[in-house]
Amino acid sequence: MANIKDIAKLAGVSVTTVSRVINGHPYVSDDKRAAVLRAMKATNYERNINAVHLIKGKTNLIGVMVPSIKRPYFGLVVEGIAEEALKGNYKLVLIQTNYEEERELEALMMLKLKQIDALIICSKISDWDIVEEYAAYGPIIAFEDARGRNVSSIYIDHYKSFMEALTYLSGKGHRKIGYCLARKSGTSSRQREAAYRDFLKRSGESFDPDCVFYDAIHFEDGEWIVERLMTSLLVTSDQVAAGILACCNEQNLQVPSKLAIVSFDNQPIAKVLNITTFAIPLTEIGRDLFRKVMTREFGQQEIPVKLIERLTV
């Protein structure tokens, strides 16, 4: 395979001139540029992109750690990240982890080894101490509450938003309120459960584990949730809320008179089915995650949620 010296010899120019042509340097005469390009074509020359990255100290690749690409919640965040990356001529390396620590560590190692220029964490299971350790090797930003940590973040205060939703349902006269979560562990889940328990304590009610639904992620999860009847449900995903609403319709269970539903995200499916939800600007959050990690802007930014009242309460 031809190297840069071979190209220079064949074109009758210096190695420096070849380098300038390869890297798009403006100060090369048209004749010399044409000679170099002819020599490159004749030898099927392809520059070593790894060497270029090593010289420039950047790859133009941004890592995006996401638990699952099947969940619309994360899909909307990645959509916003991708829009901004395209504007800056950056490419994304999508790392699906399924909340496995080993896979998350592989993503962090990519930053350490300079295989990516920055890392955006959409959600994680690894301890913050591990993430902070790798922040020394390059920019990291998380879509999680990182207050008190040496990691930049954009976050939803899930305690505050959950308490607001519970208070809203209570104000509508609902007492037996259940809630659905995607997983038991994680910062978001802990904040939501804390809000739920504090709300019950404030209301003088005891905690009933039968009112809590874990592993509620997909549309089809609505079926088994409806079997355990509440008077109202607080659902952390519009997809699951839509599944619950569909099952209610199949069973002639009237919403909201028999079961009130409040969800989160305000995805398109919530608009179509008129589900009361708390809007989270996921695509815009994705854009902000990319902008902040590229400018290395340190800090924690809270994103407020907004109640969108529709027909399920």
N, C-alpha and C positions, 0 to 999 in steps of 0.2 A: 504494500500500500504506500502510495506517495506521501511524502511529508512536505513541510513548508520549504525546506531547502531544495527539494526536487522541483517544486513549482517555481521557485526563484530562478533556478538554473535554466529551466525550460523556457521561461518567459524573458530571460535576459535582464532581470531586475534584481534589486537587493531583497534580502529576507524581510527587512523593515517595510518595504513597499508591499510585499505580499501580505504581511500582517495587517497593514492599513486597509488594503482592499477587503480582506476577510472580515474585518471588524467595522467596515463601513465608514472609514475615516475620510473626511471630505478633501483633504489636501493631497490628492493623487491625480496626475494628468490623465486625460481620457485615453491616450495611447497606451500608457502603462497599465491602466486599469483593464483595458480590453485584452492586453497581452496576458495578464494574470488570469483573467476569466477563461481565456482560451486554453491556457495550460491546465487550469483546474478541471475543465471539461474533458480535455484529452486524457487526463490521468484518473478521471472519476474521483477526484479528491473530495473528501468529506472531513470537515474539521472535527476534532475531538472535543465534543461538547463538555465533557468532564474537565478537560484541561482549561477550557474557557471559563467554566464556573470557578475553578481553582484560582485562576488569575484575577478574575473580577471580584471574587469573594462573595458571590451571590448566585443563586440558581434560578430566580424568578419562579420558584415553586413555593406554594403556601400549603401547609398541611392543615386538613380539617378533620378533627377527631369527632366522630358521630357514632352513637350506639347502634342505630339502625336507619337505613335509608328508606325503609318501608313506611315509617311513620310520617304522616303529612306535617306534623309539628316541626320535625327537623328538616324536612324537605323544603319548607318555606324559609327557614333560616339559611340553609345552603343556597337557595335561590338568590337571596340578597347578597351573600358573600360572593357568589359567582358573577353577579352583575357588576360589582365593584372591581373584581379581579380582572374582568374583561376590559374594563376601561383603562386599567394600568398595565395591560399586556402581561398579566401574571396567569399562571396555570395552577390549578388546584390538585392536590394529592388527597383523595378522599380515603380516610382510614376508618373502616367500620369495625367497632370493637365488641359489640354485643355485651358491653359492660364487663369485659374480661380484663383483669389487671395486666396480664401479660401482653395483650394487644395494645393497651394504653401505654405501657412502658416502651413498646416498639416505636410508637409514634413519638414519644419524648426522645428516644435515642436517635431518631431521624434528625431532630433538631440539634442534638449534641454533635452528631457526625456531619453537620452542615449539608445534609441531603435536602433540606428545606430551609427557607429563609425565616419562617415564622410558623407558629402553631396556634390554631383557633380550636378551642375545646368547647364543643356544643353541650356535652354532658359527660360525666365521668363517674367512676366508682373509686378510683385511687385516692389515697389520702393527700390532703393539701401539702403536707411536708414533702412528699415526693415531687409534686408539681413545682413547688418553690425551688427545690434543688436544681431542677433542669432549667428554670427561668434564667439562670446565670449564663446559659449557652445561646440564648436568643429570645426574641419577643414571644410572649405567650399571653393570650387573652382568653377568658372563659365566659361562657354564657351561664354563669352560676354566681351565687352570692359569695364573694371572696372578701367581704369586709374583715379587716384585721389581718389580712394575708398580704404577702409581698407579690401578688399577682394581680394584674389588671382584670377587670370584669365589667360586664353589663349584666344586670340581674333584675329579676322580679322579686319583690318582697312577698313571698308566698304566704307568710304568716298574715301579713296585713290584708292581702287580697282575699284569702280564705275567710278571714274574720269578717270582712265586708260582705262576702257572699252569704255567709251563715246569718249575719244580722239582717240581710235583705230577705232571706227566706223566713226568718222568724217574724219579721215585720209584716209578712204576708199571712201570718197565722199558722205557719207550719211548726210542728213540734218534733215529731219523729223524723229527724234528718239523717240520712245516710250519706256516705261519700265514697267515691271510687278513686283509686290511685293506680298508677302504672307499676310501681314497685314499692317495697317496704323501706329499702335503704335509700340513702342520698339526702343531700341538704334540703331539697325542695320537699320531699316527703316528710322529713322530720319537722320542717316548719309548718306544714299543713296539719299534721297530727297534733302538734302543740297548740295551734289555733283552735282545732276542734275540741280538744280537751279543756282548754281555757274557756271556750264558749259554753260548754256543758256545765262547768263549774260555776260560771257566772249566772247561768240559767237555773241552777239548782238541780240539774239532772245528772244521772250516773252514766258512765261510759258503758256502752253495749257493743262488744266485739262483732256481733251479728250485723251491725249497721255499717261495717267497714268492708270494702271490697278491694282486694289487691289484684294485681296482674290484669287490670282492666286497660287494655291497649287498643284492641281492634273493634271494628264495627260489630262483628259477630259476638263479641263478649256481652253485648246488650241482652242476649237471650237468657243467660244464666243469672244475670243481675236482676232482671225483672221477676224471676221466680221467688226472690226474697223481698217481699213487698215492703216498701217504706211509704210514708206520705209525701216525702220529697227526697231528691237526690242531688248532691253536689258532685259533678263529674269533671275531672281535670282534662278531658279531651272531647272535642266536638264529635270526633269519629265514634267514640263510645256512646255519647249522648244520642247520636243519630241512630245507633243500633238499638238503644233502649226505647227510643220513640217508635221505631219500626215494629218492635216486639209488642209494645203497648197497642199499636193499631191492629196488629194481628189478633190480639187477645181481647179486643174491644175494651181495653182499659183506658178510660178517658184521661187525657192530659189537658189541663193541669188539675182538674177537679179530684181525680183519684191519685194521681202522682204528678208532682211538680218537678221540673228538671231545670237545673242551672248548670251551665258548662263554662269552659274556658277556651280561649284562642280566637273565636270569631272567624273560623275557616269558612270557605264558600259553602260547605254543606250545612252549616248552621244558618246561613242566610236563606238558603233554599227551603229548609225545613222549619224556618221561623223558631229556632231554638234560642231562648234567652241565654246570653253568654257574656262573659267578661272578655273584651277585646284585648289581645296582645299583638302589637305590630311586629310580627315575627320576621317578615322580609326586611323591614327597615332596621330591625335589630341586627340582622345579618350584614347589612351594608355598614352599619356602625362598627360592628366587630372587625370587619376588614379594614376600614379606615383607621381605626384606633391602633390596631396591631402594626400597621404599616408606618404610622407616624410615631410609634413607640410611646404613645400617650399613656402615662400611668395614672391609674385611679379606678374607682368603682362608681358606676353610673346606674342609678335605679330607674327602671322604666315603669311608669304607672299603668294600671289597667283601667279599663273603662266599661261600665255596665251598659250592655245593649239589651233593652227590654223588648221581648217579642211575645210569643204566644204560649210558651210552656210553663209559665208561672201565673 
